[in-house]
Amino acid sequence: MSLERAVMAFAGTMILASLALAHYVSPYWLLLTAFVGFNLIQSSFTGFCPAAMVMRKLGVGRNAASGCTFR
């Protein structure tokens, strides 16, 4: 899996988890959804993605055939 796809999968998982937690636990979990959305928007403009940096250090996307647009 490429790093870009791993970041998108992680963001999607975090959004779905926060929506479920907001529904069943507390509406304050929607702040996590807003945080993930904000990070996706700022990453599209700046190219800086903290999740991609962590995943790269963990070795995600090292053997992917396609290049990654995240720096």
Secondary structure, 3 states (H helix, E strand, C coil): CCHHHHHHHHHHHHHHHHHHHHHHCCHHHHHHHHHHHHHHHHHHHHCCCHHHHHHHHCCCCCCCCCCCCCC
